[in-house]
Amino acid sequence: MITRSRLLVGLLLALSVLFTLYKVPIASSQGLTIVAAAVEGDLPATDVDSPMWQEAAAIEVPMSAQVVAKPILPDTKIRSVTARALHNGSQLAILVEWKDETLDDQMVRVQDFRDSVALQFPLLEGQPFFCMGQTGGNVNIWHWKADWQSDITRRQDMETLYPDMYVDHFPFADPAAGVGAGPEDYLDANYLPALASGNLFASGAHASPVEDLIAGGFGTLTSQPVEGQNVQGFGVWENGLWRVIFLRGLASPEPDDVSFTPGNLYPLAFAAWDGANAERDGLKSTSQWVDLQLAGEAPRPEVDAGAAPRPEGEVVVAPPRVPEGIIFVALPMVACLLPILLLLIGVVAIGIVIERRR
């Protein structure tokens, strides 16, 4: 006979199988708050060793493999990042650090993959899905790339990696340029469509190692126009540790950019890639949402002159946030759990009928 205790055990086992299948973490990074310390003067845009960083508390943010959208790499290498932030009332700087035993800053060959890290901010109230947002919940992404950083200081190409290669000429380029032909040597822009269209990947020189993007779910990642690329960055790899700085103004005129106000809380999520582990695109480590708060007093809302004054010491409660990406985890779980529940109910019903006939 099926008793209630056996039914409960069966339900718990079913839930444990589903949690394991979908890798739903028991521990979450929610509750962590990165406080951007208020400082005076210029922020350290390219100095990862600046004493100013000691003004901000370092927060370690746990990471795990992205396992929602294929392709999936369960064994990603980056388990956590450490972040701290500063602001001076007009700009925000965020320093992200993580362990990486190898330096991967080139993508010239097809077998090469870069190290990189990204920050993600929702563009609307609440928390959309922490992997690339969702329909109706767009996110602004700042993606720092080690190869772009390397291109700024010492750009490499095929002839750099293979110095003994020989090419008579590049088709459609000025023959006098020979093997060293660059985009400027092409006589007809029709043969450089990516460069002509403003594709940042085709650019011969990057103004910043950070790409400013927008997304609204898997498969929607879109680079912002060249004139809207307003995030600066700088990274240093030393002794198995990456330290990367992001820098941008608090306010942005771009409609697809997040803007910041001192005193307010902003959801922030991280993603990181280890090139030596062939991590790229969706093969990455991600965090769940954490909070970023800029130190300072939040602006007071305008008060109706005819309204009663707010009592001294009254706490204003912020509206609750939308649970992060719950639909992406809950619906598959419910879809798998429902047949199990129906089966258990059927077994219990059969057991009751048999028991009554005895």
N, C-alpha and C positions, 0 to 999 in steps of 0.2 A: 504493500500500500504506500502511495506517495503522501508523505506528511508535509506540513508547512515548513518544517526545518529542512527537509530535502529540497523542497521547491526553492527556498531561500538560498541554499548552497548552490543550486543549479543556476540561479540568476546571478549570483556573485561570480561564479566561474565564467558565465557568458560575458559579463561586463569586463572581467579581467582579460579575456581573450580579445575583446574589442579594443580595450585600451592598449594592449600589446600590439595588435594589428595596426592601429592607426598612430602608435607611438605618442599617445597623449601624455604629456608630462604631468607627474604629480606635483612637482615643484614648479613654480613660475617666477619670472623676474618681475612681475608686477609688485608694486610697493617700493621699488627703487626710485630714488629721485636724484638726478644730477643737478646740482645747484651751480649756475654760472655766477662766479664771484664778480662783484662790481669793482673795477679797478679804474685808475686814471691813466691817461696817456695812450700811446699807440700799443696795440696788442701784438704779441709775438707771432707774426705771420709765418716766419721761416726759422724760428729759433725754438727747437724742441727742448733745449736745456735752459730756457729763460727762467730766472727765479720767480717770475710772475706766475708760473704754473703752480707754484707751491701755495698760492693764495686760494686755490680751489681744491676741494676734497676729491680724491680719486675714487670712483665707483666701479667695481667689477661687475660686468653684466654677463650672465651665462648665455651660452650659444648652443645650438643643436642643429643637426642636419635638416635641411628642407625636405620634407617627405610627403608633401601634398600633391605636387604636380610633377609628372614625368618630364625628363629623366630624373632619377633619384639616385643619390650617392649616400647611403646610410653612414659610411665611415669617413665623414669629413674631419679635418684635422684641427680646426680652430674651435676650442671649447669655451673660450671666453674672451672678451675684450675689456680693457680698462679705459674709462673715459673721465675727463674733467673739462671744465668750460670756464671761459672768462667773457665779460662784456664791459665795454666802456661807455655805454649809453648810446652809441651809434653803430658799433660793430659787435659781432659775436664770433668767438674763436672756440673751437672744440678740438681737443687733443685726444686721439684714440691710439691705444697701444695694444699689441698682441704678440705672442710668441710665434716665431716662424724660423725654423732651422735653416732654411735656404732662401737665398735672394733670387727672385724670379721677376725680372723687369724687362724682358724682351718677348716679343711675339712675332718675330720675323719668320721663323720656321713654323710649319704646320703642327709640329709636335710640341711647341712651346706654349705655355699658358702663364698668365701674369698673376702676381699677388695683387689684391685690391681690397678695398673696404668701402662701405656705403652707409650713409645715414638716410633715414626715411621719416618724413613728417606728414601727417594728414593735412588736407587742405580744407576740410569741413569739421564741424564739431563732432566729437566722439572718436571712437577708435575703429577704423575699418580693419579688414584682415591684415595681419602684420607681414604677410608676404605679398608685396606689390599692390596692396589695396584691393578694391573690389568695385563692381559696377555701382556708380552713385557715391563712391567713397574714394576719390582720387588722392594720390599721395605725391609729394614732391621728394625726389631722390637726389642726393649728392653722392656721386660715385667717383672716388679717387682711384686712379689706375697707375700702377708702378711703371708700366711701359711708357705711358704719357709723360710721367715725371722724367724718365730716362731720356725720352726724345727731346725734351727741352734743353738738357745739358749736353747730351752726347748721342745724337740720333744715329741709329744703326740701320743698315739695310742689307740686302743679300751680299753685296760686294764687301761689306764689313765682316760678315761671318765666313764668307768664302772668298778670301782675297785673290785666289788664283783662278776665279771664274773668268770666262771671256765671252763677251757679247759684241758683235759687230756694231750694232746700233739698236736703239729702241724704235720700233715702228712709229711713224707719225710724229717723231720728235726731230729736232734739229740734228742732222747727222754730225755736225761739228761737236756736239756735246758728248757723243760716244756713250761709253758705259756709265758715265756720271750724269746722264740726263735726268733732270728733275721736272717737276710740274711746269716750271717756268719756261722750259725748253720745248714744250709741246706747241706746235704751230696752230693746232685747231682744238678748241676747247670741247668739241663734240666727242673727242676721244678720252675725255676726262669727265664723264657725266657725274660721278659721285662728288668730285671736287667742285664742279660747276653748280651742283645743287646745294652746296653748303654742308655736305656730310662731314662731320667732324673726324670720322675714321679715315677719311681720305686726305685730311689736311697734312701738309708737309711740315707744319709747325703748330704746336699747341700753345695757346696763350695761358692755359691753366691745366694742371693734371687732373682736374675735377670736371666731370660732365654733369650738367644740371638737367634732370629729366623729370618726366611726369608719367604716372601709370595709374590705371584703374582696373587692375586685375592681371592675371597671367596672359601674356601675349599682347599686352597693350603698351609696353614700355616705349616711350617716345622722347627723343632728345629735343630740348627746347631750341629755338632758333639761335644762330650764332650771336646775334645782338642781345639775347637774353641769357647768355652764359656768364653769370655774375658771381660764381663761387670760386674762390681761390683756394689753393692747397699746397702743401709741401710735406714730403715724407722722407724719413731717414731710416735705413736698415743698418743695424750694428749689433754684433754679437748675438744673433738669433732673435732680435727684437725689432719689430716695426713700430715707429712712432710717426703718426700722420696728423697734420693740422688742417682743419677746415676753417675758412674765414669768409664771412659775408656780412653785409650791412644788416641791421635789424629790420629795416623796412625795405621793401622791394616794389617797384612799380609793375612788375610782371604779374599778370593775373594767375599764373600757375605756380607762383612762388609762395612759400610760407613767409609770414612776417611775424616779428616778435615784439613784445612789450614787456618791460621790466615788471616783475611781480606776478606775472601770469605763468600757468603751467601748460606745457606742450608735450603731447605724446611723441616719443622718439623710439625708433627701432634701428637695429644694426644688422648688417650683413657683411660677411667676409669670405674671401676666397684664398686658398693656398694653391698657387700655380704648380708647385712640385707634385701635388696630388691630383693633377689634371682637373682641378675645380674651375668651372666657368659657367656662366649663365645660371640656370637653376640648380646646378651642382654646387651648393654653398652652405655655409653655416649662417643661421639667423637667430636673432633674439626675439623675444616677445616685447610688447610695449613697455617702456619705462617712462618716467617723467623727466622733463627738462624744465627747470625753473630759473628764470633770470632774477638774481637778487635785486631787490628794490621794491618800492611800493607800487602796487598796481593802481592804475588810474581809477578814480572814483566815478561811478556812473552818474550821469546827469540826473538831478532830482527835480521833480515837478515842484514849482514854487508853492503850489497849493496843497501839496501832500504833507502829511504829518511827518515830523522829523523822526529819524530812526533812533530808537533808544540807545543810550551809551552802552558799548560793550556787546551789542547784538552781533551774532555771527551770521554772515551771509553764506548760505549753503549752495554750492555749485550744483547744477543739474547733473544727474548720474550719467556716466558715459555708457555708450553702447558696448556690450561685451565684445572683446576683440575676436573677430572672425568666427563667431560661434556657429554661424550657419554652415561654414565649411567643415566643421568637425561634428556638429550635432546631427546634421541630416544623414551623412553616411552611417553614423552609429545607429540612428533610429532605423534606417533602412535595413541594416543587418540584424538589429536586435528584434525587430517586429516579427519576423518568421520564427525566431527562437521562442519568443513569448507566446505566439499562437500555438506552437508545438507543445510547449509546457502546459498551456491551458487545456489543450486537447487531451494530453496524457492525464492531467488531473481529473478532467471530466470523465474520461473512460474509467479511471480508478474509482471514482465516486459511484458510477453506474454499477460496476462489478461488485463493489462493497455492498450496495443496497440489495442486490439480487441474492446475496448469500443468506 
